[in-house]
Amino acid sequence: MDLSQLKPASGSTKNRKRIGRGQGSGHGGTSTRGHKGQKSRSGYSKKVGFEGGQMPLQRVVPKSGFKNFNRVEYKAINLDVLQQLAEKKNLTSIDIAALVGAGIASKNDKIKILGGGSLDKKLDVKAHAFSKSAKEAIEKLEGTTEIL
């Protein structure tokens, strides 16, 4: 081993700019911040939505609409999805655990069964809500619907 084969240990050196370490480093003087202006000063931080003193867009655009904070969001699932799940997993009873297990819904979703598609298997379905057509279609095949 001789001096030409020496190299630093792995992980001991970093590949980054060393700012403000004199003119010889190539990043001295203004330390890559340019000349003058707000961004060159220490302690600079831009507020969210700041547009250089111009009136920010969120203050220019008028408020509109109404957001009902009492609204209940449901994950809508059609009858044909229940039919496919029942055939695939050979189920007679479908509840939230079965839907979560199949990846159709997440555990915090409120589930509403809708009447889209057709059903040709007797099923016992448990969900948070049912549409009128879905309830009729399930009960027509002598299945049961249970609201959680």
Disulfide bonds with the S-S distance in Angstrom:
none
